[in-house]
Structure formats: C-alpha cells, structure tokens
Amino acid sequence: MRTLWRQLGRFAVVGALSTVLHLALFALFHLWCTEQWANVVALTIATVFNTTFNRAWTFDVQHGSWVTHQAQAFGVFLVTWAATSGSLALLYVWDADPPVAIEVLALAGSTAVSTSLRFLVMRSWTLPARALTDAPRLG
C-alpha cells in the first residue's frame, strides 16, 4: 500500500508541473496561432514531459521501451485533447473573444477530467506485475 501512496504523491507533483507547462506553453503559442493549435502543440509537449517523468520517477520503470510508453500515453492524450479542445470550443460558443486567462482556466478544468484515467493507465502499463503484489491481501 505504501507503494501506491508514494506513486500517487509523485504523480501529483509531475501532474502539477505538466499542467503548468501545458498552460504556460498554451499562453505562449496562442500569441502566434489559434487557441486549438496552441492547445494541441502545448499538450503534446506536456504529455511527453509527463510520461517521461512519471515513467522514471513515479513508477521507477526500468523495463520496456520509452517509445512504447510514449505511444501508450498518447492514447490518454487523445482523451485529454478531446476534453481540452471541447472546453475551448464551448467557451468560444459562449464568448467569441475570451481573455487568455479564461481560456487557461477552461483548459485547467478540463485537464482534471483525464488525470485519474492517466494514473490508472500509466500504472497498469508501466508497473511491473510483481509490484502489484505489494497490495494488501484479504484474509
């Protein structure tokens, strides 16, 4: 059980840093391109960062391919991208020219939608089967 709590704590740290990276890059890229392009580029960079650091630090992965884990993480990326691009689209229906700060808040809220899914998926894909036996046994 201690392994799970340690992973959750580290996952939260990496997630917070990834979210800050995503939102900062979004605000920067939005200076030059539309909100949807800024989102997808910033989210892609943040996803690679997130997967790399969760793989190495959160889950202490010493097996499998970095490229394979990145490819798997892009499955969750699609859920996050759908949530974030959808929130931006809805925001633009409501306000045709929202301030960047409001766009950033919409992205932050919609990113939270995929966070639990990301943890569960990354834990099942990256954690060795023997580590799962650390869970408490019934009986």
N, CA, C and O atoms as CSV, one atom per row, in Angstrom:
chain,resi,resn,atom,element,x,y,z
A,1,MET,N,N,0.817,-1.189,0.000
A,1,MET,CA,C,0.000,0.000,0.000
A,1,MET,C,C,0.864,1.258,0.000
A,1,MET,O,O,0.487,2.285,-0.564
A,2,ARG,N,N,2.029,1.161,0.641
A,2,ARG,CA,C,2.942,2.295,0.679
A,2,ARG,C,C,3.367,2.690,-0.737
A,2,ARG,O,O,3.522,3.874,-1.037
A,3,THR,N,N,3.553,1.692,-1.603
A,3,THR,CA,C,3.938,1.959,-2.986
A,3,THR,C,C,2.883,2.807,-3.686
A,3,THR,O,O,3.216,3.759,-4.392
A,4,LEU,N,N,1.620,2.466,-3.492
A,4,LEU,CA,C,0.531,3.212,-4.120
A,4,LEU,C,C,0.524,4.667,-3.661
A,4,LEU,O,O,0.395,5.565,-4.494
A,5,TRP,N,N,0.660,4.926,-2.360
A,5,TRP,CA,C,0.646,6.300,-1.848
A,5,TRP,C,C,1.846,7.096,-2.346
A,5,TRP,O,O,1.720,8.275,-2.674
A,6,ARG,N,N,3.015,6.447,-2.402
A,6,ARG,CA,C,4.200,7.122,-2.929
A,6,ARG,C,C,3.970,7.495,-4.393
A,6,ARG,O,O,4.281,8.607,-4.819
A,7,GLN,N,N,3.420,6.552,-5.153
A,7,GLN,CA,C,3.151,6.821,-6.566
A,7,GLN,C,C,2.138,7.945,-6.739
A,7,GLN,O,O,2.314,8.814,-7.594
A,8,LEU,N,N,1.090,7.933,-5.942
A,8,LEU,CA,C,0.087,9.000,-6.042
A,8,LEU,C,C,0.694,10.372,-5.750
A,8,LEU,O,O,0.398,11.348,-6.439
A,9,GLY,N,N,1.546,10.437,-4.724
A,9,GLY,CA,C,2.201,11.704,-4.397
A,9,GLY,C,C,3.099,12.194,-5.514
A,9,GLY,O,O,3.055,13.363,-5.896
A,10,ARG,N,N,3.912,11.292,-6.032
A,10,ARG,CA,C,4.810,11.673,-7.126
A,10,ARG,C,C,4.025,12.014,-8.389
A,10,ARG,O,O,4.366,12.952,-9.110
A,11,PHE,N,N,2.976,11.246,-8.648
A,11,PHE,CA,C,2.135,11.512,-9.811
A,11,PHE,C,C,1.530,12.909,-9.723
A,11,PHE,O,O,1.439,13.617,-10.726
A,12,ALA,N,N,1.119,13.301,-8.521
A,12,ALA,CA,C,0.537,14.633,-8.321
A,12,ALA,C,C,1.560,15.729,-8.602
A,12,ALA,O,O,1.226,16.746,-9.209
A,13,VAL,N,N,2.802,15.528,-8.166
A,13,VAL,CA,C,3.855,16.518,-8.418
A,13,VAL,C,C,4.114,16.641,-9.916
A,13,VAL,O,O,4.147,17.744,-10.460
A,14,VAL,N,N,4.297,15.501,-10.576
A,14,VAL,CA,C,4.558,15.522,-12.028
A,14,VAL,C,C,3.352,16.111,-12.767
A,14,VAL,O,O,3.515,16.876,-13.718
A,15,GLY,N,N,2.158,15.755,-12.331
A,15,GLY,CA,C,0.947,16.285,-12.960
A,15,GLY,C,C,0.835,17.789,-12.820
A,15,GLY,O,O,0.469,18.482,-13.769
A,16,ALA,N,N,1.152,18.294,-11.636
A,16,ALA,CA,C,1.097,19.747,-11.425
A,16,ALA,C,C,2.105,20.461,-12.325
A,16,ALA,O,O,1.784,21.470,-12.951
A,17,LEU,N,N,3.319,19.931,-12.383
A,17,LEU,CA,C,4.337,20.536,-13.254
A,17,LEU,C,C,3.930,20.452,-14.719
A,17,LEU,O,O,4.121,21.405,-15.475
A,18,SER,N,N,3.372,19.322,-15.119
A,18,SER,CA,C,2.928,19.154,-16.507
A,18,SER,C,C,1.799,20.115,-16.854
A,18,SER,O,O,1.756,20.670,-17.952
A,19,THR,N,N,0.888,20.304,-15.909
A,19,THR,CA,C,-0.222,21.221,-16.144
A,19,THR,C,C,0.278,22.657,-16.279
A,19,THR,O,O,-0.167,23.390,-17.163
A,20,VAL,N,N,1.188,23.054,-15.420
A,20,VAL,CA,C,1.774,24.399,-15.523
A,20,VAL,C,C,2.484,24.557,-16.867
A,20,VAL,O,O,2.350,25.587,-17.527
A,21,LEU,N,N,3.241,23.528,-17.271
A,21,LEU,CA,C,3.925,23.569,-18.568
A,21,LEU,C,C,2.920,23.704,-19.704
A,21,LEU,O,O,3.092,24.540,-20.591
A,22,HIS,N,N,1.871,22.885,-19.683
A,22,HIS,CA,C,0.837,22.937,-20.723
A,22,HIS,C,C,0.211,24.323,-20.805
A,22,HIS,O,O,0.089,24.892,-21.889
A,23,LEU,N,N,-0.184,24.863,-19.658
A,23,LEU,CA,C,-0.872,26.157,-19.653
A,23,LEU,C,C,0.055,27.299,-20.051
A,23,LEU,O,O,-0.363,28.218,-20.756
A,24,ALA,N,N,1.306,27.253,-19.610
A,24,ALA,CA,C,2.266,28.306,-19.984
A,24,ALA,C,C,2.566,28.252,-21.483
A,24,ALA,O,O,2.596,29.282,-22.158
A,25,LEU,N,N,2.787,27.043,-21.992
A,25,LEU,CA,C,3.052,26.920,-23.431
A,25,LEU,C,C,1.830,27.326,-24.246
A,25,LEU,O,O,1.966,27.947,-25.300
A,26,PHE,N,N,0.640,26.981,-23.764
A,26,PHE,CA,C,-0.584,27.398,-24.449
A,26,PHE,C,C,-0.626,28.920,-24.570
A,26,PHE,O,O,-0.845,29.457,-25.655
A,27,ALA,N,N,-0.417,29.604,-23.457
A,27,ALA,CA,C,-0.461,31.075,-23.470
A,27,ALA,C,C,0.586,31.645,-24.418
A,27,ALA,O,O,0.325,32.620,-25.122
A,28,LEU,N,N,1.775,31.038,-24.437
A,28,LEU,CA,C,2.847,31.498,-25.327
A,28,LEU,C,C,2.499,31.251,-26.796
A,28,LEU,O,O,2.575,32.165,-27.618
A,29,PHE,N,N,2.119,30.017,-27.121
A,29,PHE,CA,C,1.822,29.679,-28.518
A,29,PHE,C,C,0.585,30.408,-29.038
A,29,PHE,O,O,0.461,30.660,-30.236
A,30,HIS,N,N,-0.331,30.745,-28.125
A,30,HIS,CA,C,-1.547,31.438,-28.538
A,30,HIS,C,C,-1.249,32.855,-29.034
A,30,HIS,O,O,-2.108,33.496,-29.641
A,31,LEU,N,N,-0.050,33.336,-28.780
A,31,LEU,CA,C,0.354,34.630,-29.326
A,31,LEU,C,C,0.501,34.553,-30.849
A,31,LEU,O,O,0.352,35.562,-31.540
A,32,TRP,N,N,0.796,33.353,-31.373
A,32,TRP,CA,C,1.086,33.189,-32.802
A,32,TRP,C,C,0.073,32.349,-33.558
A,32,TRP,O,O,0.043,32.388,-34.788
A,33,CYS,N,N,-0.760,31.587,-32.854
A,33,CYS,CA,C,-1.689,30.715,-33.573
A,33,CYS,C,C,-3.025,30.635,-32.829
A,33,CYS,O,O,-3.173,31.176,-31.733
A,34,THR,N,N,-3.983,29.958,-33.440
A,34,THR,CA,C,-5.314,29.860,-32.836
A,34,THR,C,C,-5.257,29.073,-31.526
A,34,THR,O,O,-4.284,28.377,-31.239
A,35,GLU,N,N,-6.314,29.203,-30.754
A,35,GLU,CA,C,-6.364,28.507,-29.466
A,35,GLU,C,C,-6.301,26.991,-29.621
A,35,GLU,O,O,-5.695,26.315,-28.789
A,36,GLN,N,N,-6.911,26.447,-30.664
A,36,GLN,CA,C,-6.890,24.992,-30.843
A,36,GLN,C,C,-5.486,24.493,-31.197
A,36,GLN,O,O,-5.045,23.472,-30.670
A,37,TRP,N,N,-4.794,25.189,-32.069
A,37,TRP,CA,C,-3.412,24.794,-32.404
A,37,TRP,C,C,-2.482,24.980,-31.209
A,37,TRP,O,O,-1.636,24.130,-30.931
A,38,ALA,N,N,-2.645,26.080,-30.520
A,38,ALA,CA,C,-1.819,26.318,-29.327
A,38,ALA,C,C,-2.037,25.203,-28.308
A,38,ALA,O,O,-1.087,24.733,-27.682
A,39,ASN,N,N,-3.278,24.784,-28.146
A,39,ASN,CA,C,-3.590,23.721,-27.199
A,39,ASN,C,C,-2.951,22.394,-27.603
A,39,ASN,O,O,-2.304,21.748,-26.778
A,40,VAL,N,N,-3.118,21.987,-28.834
A,40,VAL,CA,C,-2.617,20.666,-29.242
A,40,VAL,C,C,-1.087,20.612,-29.197
A,40,VAL,O,O,-0.524,19.588,-28.809
A,41,VAL,N,N,-0.412,21.680,-29.580
A,41,VAL,CA,C,1.056,21.694,-29.524
A,41,VAL,C,C,1.538,21.702,-28.073
A,41,VAL,O,O,2.430,20.936,-27.707
A,42,ALA,N,N,0.951,22.563,-27.254
A,42,ALA,CA,C,1.349,22.628,-25.847
A,42,ALA,C,C,1.040,21.321,-25.125
A,42,ALA,O,O,1.845,20.849,-24.323
A,43,LEU,N,N,-0.105,20.742,-25.403
A,43,LEU,CA,C,-0.493,19.483,-24.765
A,43,LEU,C,C,0.419,18.335,-25.192
A,43,LEU,O,O,0.738,17.467,-24.380
A,44,THR,N,N,0.833,18.321,-26.435
A,44,THR,CA,C,1.750,17.285,-26.915
A,44,THR,C,C,3.076,17.360,-26.164
A,44,THR,O,O,3.583,16.343,-25.691
A,45,ILE,N,N,3.625,18.537,-26.056
A,45,ILE,CA,C,4.900,18.714,-25.337
A,45,ILE,C,C,4.738,18.327,-23.868
A,45,ILE,O,O,5.588,17.628,-23.315
A,46,ALA,N,N,3.664,18.771,-23.238
A,46,ALA,CA,C,3.436,18.448,-21.830
A,46,ALA,C,C,3.224,16.949,-21.617
A,46,ALA,O,O,3.627,16.410,-20.586
A,47,THR,N,N,2.599,16.274,-22.576
A,47,THR,CA,C,2.382,14.828,-22.466
A,47,THR,C,C,3.696,14.064,-22.518
A,47,THR,O,O,3.894,13.120,-21.752
A,48,VAL,N,N,4.592,14.460,-23.409
A,48,VAL,CA,C,5.905,13.801,-23.477
A,48,VAL,C,C,6.662,14.016,-22.167
A,48,VAL,O,O,7.249,13.079,-21.626
A,49,PHE,N,N,6.649,15.242,-21.661
A,49,PHE,CA,C,7.283,15.546,-20.369
A,49,PHE,C,C,6.669,14.686,-19.266
A,49,PHE,O,O,7.383,14.047,-18.494
A,50,ASN,N,N,5.337,14.679,-19.202
A,50,ASN,CA,C,4.622,13.948,-18.161
A,50,ASN,C,C,4.945,12.464,-18.195
A,50,ASN,O,O,5.245,11.872,-17.159
A,51,THR,N,N,4.890,11.869,-19.349
A,51,THR,CA,C,5.148,10.432,-19.474
A,51,THR,C,C,6.590,10.105,-19.118
A,51,THR,O,O,6.852,9.114,-18.438
A,52,THR,N,N,7.522,10.928,-19.571
A,52,THR,CA,C,8.933,10.685,-19.286
A,52,THR,C,C,9.200,10.707,-17.783
A,52,THR,O,O,9.868,9.815,-17.258
A,53,PHE,N,N,8.686,11.714,-17.093
A,53,PHE,CA,C,8.967,11.834,-15.664
A,53,PHE,C,C,8.144,10.868,-14.809
A,53,PHE,O,O,8.633,10.376,-13.792
A,54,ASN,N,N,6.913,10.595,-15.206
A,54,ASN,CA,C,6.154,9.585,-14.466
A,54,ASN,C,C,6.778,8.208,-14.631
A,54,ASN,O,O,6.837,7.430,-13.678
A,55,ARG,N,N,7.236,7.911,-15.813
A,55,ARG,CA,C,7.870,6.619,-16.079
A,55,ARG,C,C,9.113,6.440,-15.208
A,55,ARG,O,O,9.306,5.391,-14.593
A,56,ALA,N,N,9.940,7.462,-15.165
A,56,ALA,CA,C,11.215,7.357,-14.454
A,56,ALA,C,C,11.077,7.541,-12.951
A,56,ALA,O,O,11.674,6.787,-12.182
A,57,TRP,N,N,10.304,8.527,-12.519
A,57,TRP,CA,C,10.283,8.879,-11.099
A,57,TRP,C,C,9.092,8.271,-10.366
A,57,TRP,O,O,9.264,7.649,-9.319
A,58,THR,N,N,7.891,8.444,-10.902
A,58,THR,CA,C,6.693,7.966,-10.213
A,58,THR,C,C,6.659,6.443,-10.139
A,58,THR,O,O,6.413,5.864,-9.081
A,59,PHE,N,N,6.911,5.804,-11.283
A,59,PHE,CA,C,6.766,4.352,-11.359
A,59,PHE,C,C,8.096,3.607,-11.392
A,59,PHE,O,O,8.108,2.377,-11.427
A,60,ASP,N,N,9.220,4.329,-11.381
A,60,ASP,CA,C,10.549,3.724,-11.354
A,60,ASP,C,C,10.694,2.622,-12.399
A,60,ASP,O,O,11.145,1.516,-12.099
A,61,VAL,N,N,10.309,2.941,-13.617
A,61,VAL,CA,C,10.321,1.945,-14.694
A,61,VAL,C,C,11.745,1.693,-15.156
A,61,VAL,O,O,12.497,2.617,-15.465
A,62,GLN,N,N,12.085,0.428,-15.193
A,62,GLN,CA,C,13.397,0.019,-15.684
A,62,GLN,C,C,13.235,-1.089,-16.719
A,62,GLN,O,O,14.173,-1.845,-16.974
A,63,HIS,N,N,12.080,-1.185,-17.298
A,63,HIS,CA,C,11.782,-2.184,-18.324
A,63,HIS,C,C,10.986,-1.503,-19.436
A,63,HIS,O,O,10.461,-0.404,-19.253
A,64,GLY,N,N,10.905,-2.147,-20.558
A,64,GLY,CA,C,10.095,-1.623,-21.654
A,64,GLY,C,C,10.750,-0.455,-22.360
A,64,GLY,O,O,11.743,0.109,-21.901
A,65,SER,N,N,10.178,-0.124,-23.457
A,65,SER,CA,C,10.712,0.917,-24.330
A,65,SER,C,C,10.105,2.278,-24.008
A,65,SER,O,O,8.897,2.401,-23.804
A,66,TRP,N,N,10.964,3.300,-23.964
A,66,TRP,CA,C,10.499,4.673,-23.778
A,66,TRP,C,C,9.511,5.021,-24.883
A,66,TRP,O,O,8.482,5.643,-24.618
A,67,VAL,N,N,9.808,4.631,-26.103
A,67,VAL,CA,C,8.943,4.941,-27.245
A,67,VAL,C,C,7.587,4.251,-27.092
A,67,VAL,O,O,6.548,4.847,-27.377
A,68,THR,N,N,7.599,3.003,-26.644
A,68,THR,CA,C,6.339,2.281,-26.438
A,68,THR,C,C,5.485,2.966,-25.386
A,68,THR,O,O,4.280,3.134,-25.577
A,69,HIS,N,N,6.099,3.367,-24.271
A,69,HIS,CA,C,5.339,4.043,-23.222
A,69,HIS,C,C,4.810,5.392,-23.698
A,69,HIS,O,O,3.702,5.783,-23.329
A,70,GLN,N,N,5.581,6.106,-24.510
A,70,GLN,CA,C,5.088,7.372,-25.060
A,70,GLN,C,C,3.885,7.110,-25.969
A,70,GLN,O,O,2.895,7.841,-25.920
A,71,ALA,N,N,3.974,6.070,-26.794
A,71,ALA,CA,C,2.861,5.740,-27.693
A,71,ALA,C,C,1.612,5.375,-26.896
A,71,ALA,O,O,0.506,5.786,-27.250
A,72,GLN,N,N,1.782,4.612,-25.829
A,72,GLN,CA,C,0.646,4.250,-24.987
A,72,GLN,C,C,0.046,5.492,-24.333
A,72,GLN,O,O,-1.174,5.624,-24.239
A,73,ALA,N,N,0.897,6.384,-23.890
A,73,ALA,CA,C,0.416,7.602,-23.229
A,73,ALA,C,C,-0.386,8.471,-24.188
A,73,ALA,O,O,-1.245,9.241,-23.758
A,74,PHE,N,N,-0.115,8.355,-25.470
A,74,PHE,CA,C,-0.866,9.166,-26.415
A,74,PHE,C,C,-2.302,8.678,-26.579
A,74,PHE,O,O,-3.138,9.392,-27.133
A,75,GLY,N,N,-2.597,7.465,-26.101
A,75,GLY,CA,C,-3.990,7.041,-26.015
A,75,GLY,C,C,-4.742,7.897,-25.013
A,75,GLY,O,O,-5.860,8.339,-25.279
A,76,VAL,N,N,-4.127,8.130,-23.857
A,76,VAL,CA,C,-4.713,9.013,-22.844
A,76,VAL,C,C,-4.679,10.457,-23.340
A,76,VAL,O,O,-5.591,11.235,-23.057
A,77,PHE,N,N,-3.635,10.813,-24.075
A,77,PHE,CA,C,-3.537,12.144,-24.676
A,77,PHE,C,C,-4.802,12.455,-25.480
A,77,PHE,O,O,-5.317,13.572,-25.425
A,78,LEU,N,N,-5.297,11.470,-26.222
A,78,LEU,CA,C,-6.484,11.702,-27.053
A,78,LEU,C,C,-7.697,12.074,-26.198
A,78,LEU,O,O,-8.496,12.926,-26.586
A,79,VAL,N,N,-7.831,11.434,-25.034
A,79,VAL,CA,C,-8.925,11.779,-24.122
A,79,VAL,C,C,-8.735,13.201,-23.602
A,79,VAL,O,O,-9.679,13.990,-23.568
A,80,THR,N,N,-7.510,13.520,-23.199
A,80,THR,CA,C,-7.217,14.860,-22.682
A,80,THR,C,C,-7.428,15.902,-23.766
A,80,THR,O,O,-8.006,16.959,-23.514
A,81,TRP,N,N,-6.968,15.609,-24.955
A,81,TRP,CA,C,-7.126,16.547,-26.071
A,81,TRP,C,C,-8.604,16.773,-26.377
A,81,TRP,O,O,-9.023,17.905,-26.619
A,82,ALA,N,N,-9.396,15.696,-26.367
A,82,ALA,CA,C,-10.835,15.844,-26.607
A,82,ALA,C,C,-11.468,16.735,-25.538
A,82,ALA,O,O,-12.290,17.598,-25.844
A,83,ALA,N,N,-11.078,16.515,-24.283
A,83,ALA,CA,C,-11.638,17.322,-23.183
A,83,ALA,C,C,-11.216,18.783,-23.296
A,83,ALA,O,O,-12.040,19.683,-23.137
A,84,THR,N,N,-9.936,19.021,-23.569
A,84,THR,CA,C,-9.454,20.409,-23.614
A,84,THR,C,C,-9.943,21.142,-24.859
A,84,THR,O,O,-10.358,22.298,-24.774
A,85,SER,N,N,-9.898,20.485,-26.004
A,85,SER,CA,C,-10.368,21.172,-27.221
A,85,SER,C,C,-11.873,21.390,-27.162
A,85,SER,O,O,-12.381,22.400,-27.651
A,86,GLY,N,N,-12.585,20.436,-26.560
A,86,GLY,CA,C,-14.026,20.613,-26.387
A,86,GLY,C,C,-14.355,21.773,-25.475
A,86,GLY,O,O,-15.288,22.532,-25.736
A,87,SER,N,N,-13.584,21.914,-24.396
A,87,SER,CA,C,-13.846,23.031,-23.478
A,87,SER,C,C,-13.563,24.366,-24.149
A,87,SER,O,O,-14.282,25.341,-23.933
A,88,LEU,N,N,-12.515,24.409,-24.962
A,88,LEU,CA,C,-12.234,25.653,-25.693
A,88,LEU,C,C,-13.340,25.960,-26.702
A,88,LEU,O,O,-13.762,27.108,-26.838
A,89,ALA,N,N,-13.805,24.931,-27.404
A,89,ALA,CA,C,-14.882,25.137,-28.378
A,89,ALA,C,C,-16.147,25.655,-27.693
A,89,ALA,O,O,-16.800,26.571,-28.193
A,90,LEU,N,N,-16.486,25.063,-26.550
A,90,LEU,CA,C,-17.666,25.526,-25.809
A,90,LEU,C,C,-17.482,26.956,-25.298
A,90,LEU,O,O,-18.413,27.760,-25.325
A,91,LEU,N,N,-16.294,27.253,-24.843
A,91,LEU,CA,C,-16.003,28.611,-24.383
A,91,LEU,C,C,-16.220,29.614,-25.512
A,91,LEU,O,O,-16.777,30.690,-25.295
A,92,TYR,N,N,-15.777,29.258,-26.717
A,92,TYR,CA,C,-15.910,30.172,-27.854
A,92,TYR,C,C,-17.351,30.303,-28.337
A,92,TYR,O,O,-17.701,31.292,-28.981
A,93,VAL,N,N,-18.183,29.317,-28.031
A,93,VAL,CA,C,-19.612,29.459,-28.323
A,93,VAL,C,C,-20.216,30.499,-27.383
A,93,VAL,O,O,-21.064,31.302,-27.775
A,94,TRP,N,N,-19.759,30.463,-26.143
A,94,TRP,CA,C,-20.272,31.359,-25.120
A,94,TRP,C,C,-19.717,32.779,-25.275
A,94,TRP,O,O,-20.443,33.757,-25.097
A,95,ASP,N,N,-18.410,32.883,-25.612
A,95,ASP,CA,C,-17.735,34.183,-25.742
A,95,ASP,C,C,-16.798,34.108,-26.944
A,95,ASP,O,O,-15.840,33.335,-26.937
A,96,ALA,N,N,-17.067,34.898,-27.963
A,96,ALA,CA,C,-16.294,34.838,-29.205
A,96,ALA,C,C,-14.851,35.310,-29.057
A,96,ALA,O,O,-14.014,35.002,-29.906
A,97,ASP,N,N,-14.550,36.042,-28.008
A,97,ASP,CA,C,-13.195,36.555,-27.808
A,97,ASP,C,C,-12.840,36.577,-26.319
A,97,ASP,O,O,-12.676,37.647,-25.732
A,98,PRO,N,N,-12.721,35.385,-25.709
A,98,PRO,CA,C,-12.426,35.356,-24.269
A,98,PRO,C,C,-10.981,35.744,-23.992
A,98,PRO,O,O,-10.115,35.545,-24.845
A,99,PRO,N,N,-10.712,36.286,-22.829
A,99,PRO,CA,C,-9.328,36.581,-22.448
A,99,PRO,C,C,-8.539,35.265,-22.299
A,99,PRO,O,O,-9.108,34.218,-21.989
A,100,VAL,N,N,-7.249,35.345,-22.521
A,100,VAL,CA,C,-6.397,34.171,-22.408
A,100,VAL,C,C,-6.502,33.555,-21.011
A,100,VAL,O,O,-6.446,32.333,-20.868
A,101,ALA,N,N,-6.650,34.372,-20.006
A,101,ALA,CA,C,-6.769,33.851,-18.637
A,101,ALA,C,C,-7.986,32.935,-18.492
A,101,ALA,O,O,-7.919,31.927,-17.789
A,102,ILE,N,N,-9.078,33.272,-19.142
A,102,ILE,CA,C,-10.283,32.433,-19.095
A,102,ILE,C,C,-10.046,31.151,-19.888
A,102,ILE,O,O,-10.496,30.081,-19.477
A,103,GLU,N,N,-9.352,31.243,-21.011
A,103,GLU,CA,C,-9.011,30.039,-21.775
A,103,GLU,C,C,-8.142,29.095,-20.941
A,103,GLU,O,O,-8.340,27.880,-20.941
A,104,VAL,N,N,-7.188,29.676,-20.240
A,104,VAL,CA,C,-6.296,28.875,-19.387
A,104,VAL,C,C,-7.102,28.189,-18.283
A,104,VAL,O,O,-6.857,27.020,-17.985
A,105,LEU,N,N,-8.048,28.886,-17.677
A,105,LEU,CA,C,-8.898,28.274,-16.650
A,105,LEU,C,C,-9.739,27.131,-17.228
A,105,LEU,O,O,-9.909,26.093,-16.588
A,106,ALA,N,N,-10.255,27.327,-18.424
A,106,ALA,CA,C,-11.037,26.264,-19.076
A,106,ALA,C,C,-10.164,25.044,-19.336
A,106,ALA,O,O,-10.597,23.910,-19.133
A,107,LEU,N,N,-8.942,25.277,-19.781
A,107,LEU,CA,C,-8.018,24.163,-20.023
A,107,LEU,C,C,-7.654,23.443,-18.735
A,107,LEU,O,O,-7.607,22.213,-18.698
A,108,ALA,N,N,-7.399,24.203,-17.685
A,108,ALA,CA,C,-7.033,23.597,-16.398
A,108,ALA,C,C,-8.161,22.709,-15.886
A,108,ALA,O,O,-7.912,21.597,-15.421
A,109,GLY,N,N,-9.367,23.180,-15.967
A,109,GLY,CA,C,-10.508,22.386,-15.504
A,109,GLY,C,C,-10.722,21.130,-16.318
A,109,GLY,O,O,-10.994,20.063,-15.768
A,110,SER,N,N,-10.602,21.254,-17.614
A,110,SER,CA,C,-10.828,20.077,-18.459
A,110,SER,C,C,-9.671,19.084,-18.385
A,110,SER,O,O,-9.870,17.892,-18.618
A,111,THR,N,N,-8.478,19.551,-18.068
A,111,THR,CA,C,-7.342,18.645,-17.897
A,111,THR,C,C,-7.571,17.733,-16.698
A,111,THR,O,O,-7.156,16.574,-16.707
A,112,ALA,N,N,-8.212,18.240,-15.693
A,112,ALA,CA,C,-8.500,17.436,-14.497
A,112,ALA,C,C,-9.353,16.217,-14.824
A,112,ALA,O,O,-9.280,15.202,-14.132
A,113,VAL,N,N,-10.154,16.314,-15.870
A,113,VAL,CA,C,-11.019,15.207,-16.276
A,113,VAL,C,C,-10.213,13.945,-16.571
A,113,VAL,O,O,-10.640,12.841,-16.234
A,114,SER,N,N,-9.061,14.105,-17.191
A,114,SER,CA,C,-8.294,12.933,-17.617
A,114,SER,C,C,-7.218,12.494,-16.623
A,114,SER,O,O,-6.550,11.486,-16.856
A,115,THR,N,N,-7.039,13.211,-15.546
A,115,THR,CA,C,-5.945,12.914,-14.622
A,115,THR,C,C,-6.064,11.542,-13.975
A,115,THR,O,O,-5.083,10.800,-13.932
A,116,SER,N,N,-7.225,11.193,-13.477
A,116,SER,CA,C,-7.401,9.877,-12.852
A,116,SER,C,C,-7.185,8.763,-13.861
A,116,SER,O,O,-6.550,7.753,-13.558
A,117,LEU,N,N,-7.708,8.948,-15.043
A,117,LEU,CA,C,-7.521,7.951,-16.094
A,117,LEU,C,C,-6.041,7.783,-16.405
A,117,LEU,O,O,-5.563,6.660,-16.563
A,118,ARG,N,N,-5.315,8.886,-16.492
A,118,ARG,CA,C,-3.882,8.822,-16.783
A,118,ARG,C,C,-3.144,8.008,-15.723
A,118,ARG,O,O,-2.299,7.180,-16.062
A,119,PHE,N,N,-3.450,8.230,-14.449
A,119,PHE,CA,C,-2.773,7.477,-13.390
A,119,PHE,C,C,-3.053,5.987,-13.525
A,119,PHE,O,O,-2.127,5.178,-13.490
A,120,LEU,N,N,-4.305,5.622,-13.678
A,120,LEU,CA,C,-4.655,4.209,-13.767
A,120,LEU,C,C,-4.015,3.537,-14.972
A,120,LEU,O,O,-3.507,2.420,-14.874
A,121,VAL,N,N,-4.041,4.215,-16.093
A,121,VAL,CA,C,-3.466,3.642,-17.308
A,121,VAL,C,C,-1.952,3.530,-17.194
A,121,VAL,O,O,-1.377,2.490,-17.513
A,122,MET,N,N,-1.312,4.595,-16.742
A,122,MET,CA,C,0.149,4.550,-16.637
A,122,MET,C,C,0.595,3.515,-15.618
A,122,MET,O,O,1.594,2.828,-15.829
A,123,ARG,N,N,-0.125,3.399,-14.532
A,123,ARG,CA,C,0.248,2.420,-13.507
A,123,ARG,C,C,0.129,1.005,-14.061
A,123,ARG,O,O,0.996,0.169,-13.804
A,124,SER,N,N,-0.920,0.725,-14.807
A,124,SER,CA,C,-1.099,-0.633,-15.317
A,124,SER,C,C,-0.134,-0.948,-16.454
A,124,SER,O,O,0.270,-2.100,-16.613
A,125,TRP,N,N,0.243,0.051,-17.248
A,125,TRP,CA,C,1.158,-0.206,-18.358
A,125,TRP,C,C,2.614,-0.230,-17.933
A,125,TRP,O,O,3.413,-0.970,-18.507
A,126,THR,N,N,2.969,0.561,-16.941
A,126,THR,CA,C,4.386,0.727,-16.646
A,126,THR,C,C,4.860,-0.012,-15.411
A,126,THR,O,O,6.059,-0.247,-15.258
A,127,LEU,N,N,3.953,-0.383,-14.532
A,127,LEU,CA,C,4.359,-1.006,-13.282
A,127,LEU,C,C,4.551,-2.504,-13.482
A,127,LEU,O,O,3.651,-3.168,-13.996
A,128,PRO,N,N,5.686,-3.047,-13.095
A,128,PRO,CA,C,5.898,-4.490,-13.248
A,128,PRO,C,C,4.855,-5.279,-12.455
A,128,PRO,O,O,4.414,-4.834,-11.395
A,129,ALA,N,N,4.467,-6.428,-12.957
A,129,ALA,CA,C,3.438,-7.250,-12.325
A,129,ALA,C,C,3.806,-7.599,-10.884
A,129,ALA,O,O,2.921,-7.668,-10.032
A,130,ARG,N,N,5.072,-7.819,-10.592
A,130,ARG,CA,C,5.457,-8.199,-9.229
A,130,ARG,C,C,5.195,-7.078,-8.234
A,130,ARG,O,O,4.938,-7.356,-7.063
A,131,ALA,N,N,5.249,-5.833,-8.657
A,131,ALA,CA,C,4.996,-4.723,-7.755
A,131,ALA,C,C,3.540,-4.636,-7.355
A,131,ALA,O,O,3.214,-4.104,-6.294
A,132,LEU,N,N,2.664,-5.156,-8.196
A,132,LEU,CA,C,1.244,-5.126,-7.867
A,132,LEU,C,C,0.927,-6.041,-6.687
A,132,LEU,O,O,-0.122,-5.898,-6.059
A,133,THR,N,N,1.810,-6.963,-6.385
A,133,THR,CA,C,1.594,-7.867,-5.251
A,133,THR,C,C,1.849,-7.152,-3.932
A,133,THR,O,O,1.602,-7.733,-2.875
A,134,ASP,N,N,2.335,-5.914,-3.952
A,134,ASP,CA,C,2.525,-5.130,-2.736
A,134,ASP,C,C,1.186,-4.761,-2.092
A,134,ASP,O,O,1.137,-4.346,-0.934
A,135,ALA,N,N,0.119,-4.916,-2.847
A,135,ALA,CA,C,-1.204,-4.556,-2.330
A,135,ALA,C,C,-1.559,-5.477,-1.155
A,135,ALA,O,O,-1.161,-6.642,-1.134
A,136,PRO,N,N,-2.301,-4.957,-0.191
A,136,PRO,CA,C,-2.688,-5.791,0.957
A,136,PRO,C,C,-3.569,-6.952,0.513
A,136,PRO,O,O,-4.375,-6.821,-0.408
A,137,ARG,N,N,-3.404,-8.066,1.170
A,137,ARG,CA,C,-4.190,-9.267,0.850
A,137,ARG,C,C,-5.347,-9.390,1.818
A,137,ARG,O,O,-5.238,-9.060,2.999
A,138,LEU,N,N,-6.441,-9.867,1.297
A,138,LEU,CA,C,-7.610,-10.110,2.142
A,138,LEU,C,C,-7.487,-11.500,2.770
A,138,LEU,O,O,-7.058,-12.446,2.110
A,139,GLY,N,N,-7.856,-11.617,4.021
A,139,GLY,CA,C,-7.905,-12.925,4.679
A,139,GLY,C,C,-6.689,-13.366,5.288
A,139,GLY,O,O,-6.646,-14.455,5.862
